[in-house]
Every structure is written in C-alpha cells, then in structure tokens.
Amino acid sequence: MCRNIKTLFNFEPPATELEIRDASLQFVRKLSGFNIPSKANEEAFDKAVQEIAASARELIQSLVTTADPRDREVEAARAKARSAARFGPRP
C-alpha cells in the first residue's frame, strides 16, 4: 500500500490538494489495516485522513531547499524505467 505514497515536495507544479489527500489516505489505510473502514470506524478514519493531510500540507509548505524543482514528467519516466528494469517491460 505505501508504495503508492509519492514524494510531494519540490515539484513544479506543486503538489495538488488531491495528491496530498491521496497520500494521506494511503498512510491511514496502512496504519489502520483497513482499505475501507466499517461504518463504526468511518468517522475516525476520515478524521485521521483530514488531520494527516493538513499536517502534510503544512510540512510541504514550510520546507525549504536550494535545489531546482523536479519535473513530474521526468520523474515519472525515471520511475517507469526503474520498474521496467525490475519487472521487465509491460506487454
């Protein structure tokens, strides 16, 4: 599950709210062990996702770097190449 959590800092364009929420959702899923929570746990699950997204947003906005922003397309191509080297090319 956590393999889907991507680095969100220092990209151009910056991470979107949806990307931050998706990473937070994956994190809560991993911690809780629930892919979809039961009705009894849904409120606590959703609250955790919201709080982690807020913390992640604050973290990303407060970090500083002197490095040039990374390009999403270049990083995606690198990830695809690593995947192909590891698992073979997709059919």
C-alpha positions as CSV (number, residue, x, y, z in Angstrom):
1,M,0.0,0.0,0.0
2,C,2.6,2.6,1.0
3,R,4.4,2.1,-2.3
4,N,1.8,4.4,-3.7
5,I,2.8,7.3,-1.5
6,K,4.9,9.6,-3.7
7,T,7.3,12.4,-2.8
8,L,5.3,15.6,-3.0
9,F,7.9,18.2,-2.1
10,N,9.9,20.4,-4.6
11,F,7.9,19.7,-7.8
12,E,6.9,22.1,-10.4
13,P,3.9,22.5,-10.5
14,P,3.5,22.0,-6.7
15,A,1.5,19.1,-5.2
16,T,-2.2,19.4,-5.6
17,E,-4.7,19.0,-2.8
18,L,-5.8,15.7,-4.3
19,E,-2.2,14.4,-4.3
20,I,-1.8,15.3,-0.6
21,R,-5.2,13.8,0.3
22,D,-4.4,10.6,-1.7
23,A,-1.0,10.2,0.1
24,S,-2.8,10.8,3.5
25,L,-5.4,8.2,2.6
26,Q,-2.8,5.6,1.8
27,F,-1.0,6.4,5.0
28,V,-4.1,5.9,7.1
29,R,-5.0,2.7,5.3
30,K,-1.6,1.3,6.0
31,L,-1.7,2.3,9.7
32,S,-5.2,1.1,10.3
33,G,-5.1,-2.0,8.1
34,F,-8.5,-1.0,6.6
35,N,-8.8,-0.4,2.9
36,I,-12.4,0.7,3.5
37,P,-13.4,1.2,7.2
38,S,-16.6,-0.1,8.7
39,K,-19.4,2.3,9.5
40,A,-18.3,2.2,13.1
41,N,-14.8,3.4,12.2
42,E,-15.6,5.6,9.3
43,E,-15.7,8.9,11.3
44,A,-12.3,8.2,13.0
45,F,-10.8,7.1,9.7
46,D,-12.0,10.2,7.8
47,K,-10.8,12.5,10.6
48,A,-7.4,10.9,10.5
49,V,-7.1,11.4,6.8
50,Q,-8.1,15.1,7.2
51,E,-5.6,15.7,10.0
52,I,-2.7,14.0,8.2
53,A,-3.5,15.9,5.0
54,A,-3.4,19.2,7.0
55,S,-0.1,18.2,8.6
56,A,1.4,17.1,5.2
57,R,0.3,20.4,3.6
58,E,1.9,22.4,6.4
59,L,5.1,20.4,6.2
60,I,5.4,20.7,2.4
61,Q,4.7,24.5,2.6
62,S,7.3,25.0,5.3
63,L,10.1,23.1,3.8
64,V,12.9,25.0,2.0
65,T,15.5,23.9,-0.5
66,T,18.1,25.4,-2.8
67,A,17.7,22.6,-5.3
68,D,15.8,23.2,-8.5
69,P,12.2,21.9,-8.6
70,R,11.8,18.5,-10.1
71,D,9.8,17.9,-13.2
72,R,6.9,15.5,-12.8
73,E,7.3,14.0,-16.3
74,V,11.0,13.4,-15.9
75,E,10.4,11.7,-12.5
76,A,7.6,9.6,-14.0
77,A,9.9,8.4,-16.8
78,R,12.6,7.5,-14.3
79,A,10.1,5.5,-12.2
80,K,8.9,3.7,-15.3
81,A,12.4,2.9,-16.3
82,R,13.2,1.5,-12.8
83,S,10.0,-0.5,-12.9
84,A,10.9,-2.0,-16.4
85,A,14.4,-2.9,-15.1
86,R,12.9,-4.6,-12.1
87,F,9.9,-6.3,-13.5
88,G,10.5,-6.3,-17.3
89,P,8.7,-4.2,-19.9
90,R,4.9,-4.1,-19.9
91,P,3.3,-6.1,-22.7
